[in-house]
C-alpha cells in the first residue's frame, strides 16, 4: 500500500501527542495512588482503582467498537481525550476545594476505563489508514516504546512534582499535556475514511447486529481465535505473577526494602524502553507469528525462571529487564497481524472485541494471583512436604518461596502456550496470509470457514 508523506506525518504527530498525554496521565494515576494510600492505608483501595478501570473498559468496549467504525476516528479520539481531561479537571477542582474523596477516584476510574474503550480501538484502527502495511510492526514498536517510557518516567516525575508542588500541580501538568495532544490532533492530524469492504457490508445492520459482529468475526476464524487465546493466556499468567505478586515477592525476600523494589521496577521499565527502541528501528520479523510466539516462549521460559530462582536485587532486576525487553517483540507483531488481517472499515468493532477479551484476563489474574499466593503456594512451601523440599532447592525456602514457585509454574505454562501456538496450523497460517496479501481476507475456505 502506498502511503503519502502527509499520512505518515499525521501518524507521527498523533503518536507524539498520545505519548505525551500518556505521560501526564501516568503521573496523575501514580500521584492519586499515593494520595489514596495515604488517605486509607490499605492495599484494597489501590486494587479497586485498577478494578474499576478494567470493569468499565470491558463493559463499554463492544459498544465503543461499533461507534468507532461509524464515526470519524479522529473525532472519537478527540471526544475521548476531552472527556478524560474534563474528568481530571473535576478532580483538580475537588482537590483544590478540599472535597476530594476516595469514591470520587473510583468514579473517575470508571469513566477513565470507558474513555479508554473508545480511544484505544480508534487509535489502533487509524494505523492501517496512515501507515503502509510493511511498517505496522515498526510503528507498533514505537507505540510500545512510548508506553514503556511513560511507565519509567511518570512515577519519577510525579514523585518530584508531589514533593515540590503537591497533587494539584501533578493534575495541572496532566491537563497541560492533554491540551497539547488535543491541539495537535485537532489541527494537524487527518485520518481518511476506511474503504468499504465486503465484511463492512456484511456488518451493516441494526446496532445490536453490529455489536455481535466483532464476536462472530473472530469466532468464525480459527486462526484469529487461536491467536487471541494465546494472548489471553499470556496476559493472565503475566498478571498472576508480574502484576499481582512481583512486588510482594521482592519486598518479602528483601526484608521490606522499598529501595530494592524501586530499583527492580526501574530496571524493568528500562528493559521495555530498550526493546521498544530496538524493534522500532529494526522493523520486526518478517514472519510475525513466529516472532510473536517465540518471543513469548523466551519471555516466560527465561524471564520467569530467572525471577523464580533469583534471591538478590541484581537477579530480580536482570530477570525483570529481560522480561520487559521481550514485551515489544511480543505485542508489536501481534497487533500488526490484527491490522493486516482485519478490514479497515470493521477494525473498530474487531479491535474493541479483542481488547475486551484480553482485558478480562487482568482482574481475574489479580484475584487469582493473590489467592494462590496467600492460600496455596506460600502455605505449601512452609509445609515441610518432600515436594516443597525439592522445590526449595530451586527457589529457596522461607517467606516468599511460594510466590517464587508461582513464577516457576508460569515459566512452564507460559512457554507451553507459545509452543501450542507454534504447533497450531491455523495460527501458523496467519503468517502466510500476512506475507501474501493477495489472498483475500475473509475468503471462504473449502470447509466454509474463513481462511484466517
N, C-alpha and C positions, 0 to 999 in steps of 0.2 A: 504494500500500500504506500503510495506517495503521500508524504505529509509536507505541507507548506511550512516555511520558516515561521510564519505568523502563528500557526497552530502549536509548534514546538515552543515558541516564545510564550504563548498563553499557558502551556503546561508548566514551564519553569516559574512563571510568575505565580500561578496557582499553588505550586509546590512550596515556594518560598513563603507565601503568605500563610498557608496552612501550617507549615513547620514553625513559624514564628508564633502563631496563635496557640499551637500545641504547647510550646514552651511556657507561655503565660498561663494556660490552663493547668499545666503540671505544677507550676508554682503555687497557684491558688489551692489546688487539691492537697498538696503537701502541707501548706500552711494551715488550711482548715482542719486537716487531720491532727496536726499538733494542737490546735486550739480545742478541738473536740476531746482529745485525750486528756488535756489539762483540765477541761471542764468536768468530765465524767470519770476519767481514770480507769476505764475498762476496755479490754480488747474487743468486747462485743460491740461497743459503739463504733469502732473503726470497721469491723467486719460488716456491720449493717450499711455503712456508707457504700461499700462496693456491692453489696447485695441488692440494694435498691436501684443502683445504676444498671446492673445486669438484668434485673427483672423487667424494668420498663423498656430496655432495649429489645428484649425478647418479644414482649407483647406488641410493641409498636412496629417491629421490622416488617412483617408481611404487608401491612397497610402502607408503610412508607415506601416499600418497593414499587407498589402499583403507582403511587403518585410521582415517584422519581421518573418512571417511564412516561407518564402523562405530561409532566411539566418540563419546562426548561431547566436543565440540571444546574446551570449557573444560578438561577433564581432559587432553586431548592437549597443550595449551599448558602446563599445569602440569607435566606429566611432562617435556616438552622443556626448559622453563626450569630445572626442578630438576636435570636431567641436566647442563645447561650449568654450573650452579652447583657441582655435585659435581666436575666437571672442573676448574673454576677453583680450587676448594678444594684439590684434589690437587696442582695446580701450585704453589699457595702453600706447601703443606707441603714439597714437594720443594725449593723455593727456600730456604725458611727453614732447612732442614736441610743446605743446600749440595749437594744431589744433583740439581738440575735440569740436564738435558742437552738438546741440540738435538733428539734423537729423541723426547723427551717432548713437545716442542712439535709435532712432526709428527703424533704420535698424537692430541694434543689437537685439532689442526685437523681430523683425520679424524672425530673424534667430534663436533666443533662443526658440521661440514657435515651430518652425519647428523641431529643435533638440529634444525638449521635446516630440513631437509627435512620434518620433521613440523610445526614451529612455523609456517612461512610459509603453507602452504595452509590450516591450521586458522585462522589469523588472518584471512586474506583471505576465506575461506569464511564466517566469522562475520559479516562486514559486512552481507551481504544479509539476515541474520536479525535484525539490530539496527537497521538504518538504512533509511529509505524510499528507494526507487529514485531519486527525483529529487535525492537528496543523495549518491549514490555518488561522483560526480566530486569534490564538495567534500571528502568525508572522505578520499578517496584523495590529494587535495592536502594535507590535514592530515597524513597519514602521510608524504608526501614532505617536508613541512616538518620533521617530527621527525627524519627520517633525514638531511636536509641539515644541520640544526642539530648533530646528532651528529658529522658529518664536519668541521664547523667547530670545534666546541668540544672534542671528545675529544682531539685531538692537543695542543692548547694546555694543557688541564687535566692531561693525562698528563705533559707535559713539566715542568710546575710541580711536580707530585707526585713525579716521578722525582728532580728536583733537591733537593727538600726532604726526602723521606722514603724514596725508593727503590722498587724494583719491587714489593716485598711490600705496600707501602701502596696502590699502584695496584690490585693484585688485591683487597685488602681493600675498597676503595671499590666495585669491581665487584660483589663479593659483597653489599655493603650495598644497592646499587641493585637488584640482583636480588631480594633479600629483600623489599624494598618492593613490587616488581612482583608477586611471588608472593603476598604477603599481600593486596594489592588484588584480584588475580584470584580468589583463593580465597574471600575474604569478601564482596566487593561486586559481582562480575560474575556474571550468569546468562545463559546462551546457550540459547535454546529449541531443541528438536529440529527439523530441517527437515521440511516436509511431504513426504509420499510422492508422487512424480510417476510418469508413465508411463516416463520414462527411468530413474528409480530402479528400477522393477520390471524393466526390461529389463537393467539392470546386475547384477541379483541372480544368484547362481550360486556356483561354487567360487572360491577365492581367485585363481587364475590368470585366470579369465574376468574378474574384477573388475579385475585389473591391466591386462589388454588393453583394457578398456572405454574408458579415458581416451584411448588412442591411436586407437581406432576412432571414438569420438565426434568427435574433431577431424578425422580424415582424411575422414569422410563429409560434412563440412560445408565446402564450398569457401570460404565467407566467413571462417570462423574459421581455416581452414588458411592462407588468404592473409594474414590479419591477423597470425598467428603468424610467418609467413615475413618480413613486413616488420620485425617487432620483432627477429627473429633477426639479420637483416642489419644493422639499426641497431646492435644490441649488438656485432656482430662488428666493424664499422667503428669504433665508438667505442672498443673495446678495442685495436684495432690502433694507434690514434693517441693518444687521451687517456690510456689506461691504460698502454700499452706504451712510447710514445716521447715523450710530452709532457715528462716530467721530463728525459730525456737531451737533448731539443731545447733546452729553456731553459738547462740547465746548460752545454751545449756552446756556445751562441751568446752566453752571458753570461760566458764565461771561468770557469765552475765556481762562479759566485756562488750559494751556497745561500740567501742572504737574498732574492735575486731570485726563486728558485723558491718560497720560503715566501710571499712577497707574492702571487705569481700564484695559488698554491693557496688561500690565504686568501680572496682576492677571488672566486675561483671558488665557494668554499663559500658566501660571502655571496650570490652570484647565485642559488644553489639555494634559500637561505632566503627571499629576496625573492620568487622565483617561487612557492614553496610557499605563502607567506603570501597572495599575491595570489589564487591560484586557490582557496584555502580560503575566502577572503572572498567572492569572486565567484561561485563555484559551477560554473564551467566553461561551455563552449559547449553549446548545445542539440544541435547535430549533432556528436556525439562523433567519428565517423570523420574528418570534415573537420578538426576541431580537432586530432586526433592527428597526421594525416598532414601538414597544413600546418605545424604546429609542428616536425615532424621535418625538413621541407624547409628551413624557415628556419634551423633549428639547424645543419644541415650546410652549406647554401649560404652563410650569412653567418659563423657561428661558426668553422667550419673554414677558410674562405677568409681571414678576418682573422688566424687563428692562423698560417696559411701565410706570409702576406706581412709579418707584424709582425717587427720586429727590435729591440724595446725592451721594457722591463718594462711600460710603460704599454700598449703594443699587445697584448702577451700577456695582461695582466690584463683588459683590456677584452674581448678575444675570449673568454677563459675565463668571464668574468662573463656574457656573452650566452649562451654555450653552456649553462652551468648554469642560467641563468634560464629557458630553454625546457624543461628536463627535466620539471618538474612539469606543464607544459602538454602534454607527450607522454604521460607514464605515467599521469596521472590519468584522462583519458578512455579510455585503452587498458584499464586494469584495470576501469573502470566498465562498459565494453562486455562484458567477460567475465562480470562479476557479473550483468548484466542478461540475458544470453543463455544462461546455464547454469543448469539447475535446481538449487535449493539442496541437494538430497539427493545429488547427484553432484559437487558443486563440489570436494570434496577430491581426487577422482581426476583431474578435468579440470585443476584448477589445478596439481596436482603434475606431471602430464604436461607441461603448458605450461611450467612453471618449469624442468623438467629439460631440455627442448629449448632454452629460452632460455639457460640457464647453460652449455650445451656450447659456445656461441659464444665464451665468455670464455677458457678455456685455449687454444683454437685461435687466438684473436685475439692472445693474449700471445705465443705461439710465432711466429705469422706476423709480428707487428709487429717483433720483434727480428731475425728472419732477413731480412725485407725491408729494414730499415734498414741492417744491417751488411753484407749480401751483395749487395744490389741498388742501392738508391737512393743511399746515400752514395758508393759507388764510381762509380756512373753520373754523379753531379753533379761528380765530380772528374776525369772522363774527358776533358773538353775537347771533347766532341762538339757539333755545331751545335744539337741539340735541348736539350742541357744548357745551352748558352749562352743559348738562347731562354728557358728556364725560369728561369734566373738573373736575368733582367730582372724577374721577378715576385717571386721568393723570396730573391734574393741568392745569393752564392757562398760557398765555403769550408765548413768543418765545420758540420754541422747543416742544410745546404741540402737534402740528400737527405731528411731527416725532414720538412722543410717541404714538400717535394713530395708526401710521403705525405698530409699534411693537404690539399693541393690536390686530390689524387685522391679522398680520401674526401668532400671538399666536393661534387665532381661526382657520384660514385657514390651517396652517401647521399641527395642530393636527387632523383636518378633513382629510387631505391627508393620515396620518398614519392610521386613523380609516378606511378609504376606503380600504387601502391595507389589513388590517386585515379581512375585510368583503369579499374580493375577493377570490373565491375558487381557481382560477388559481394561484394566488400568494401564498396562503397558501399551495398549493400542492407542492411547491418547497421545503418546509421543509421535506416532506415525501421522496422526491427524494434524498435529501442530506443525510437523515438518513438511507435510504435503497439503498445503491449503486448498488445492483444487478439489480435494474430497469435500463434498458439501456437508457442512454441519447440520445434523438433524436428518440426513438422508436415511431412509429406512433400510435396515439390513434384510437378509433373506428370511430371518425369523419374525419380521415385522417390528422388531425393536430398532431404535436408533443405533447407529454405529458406535456412538460415544456413550 
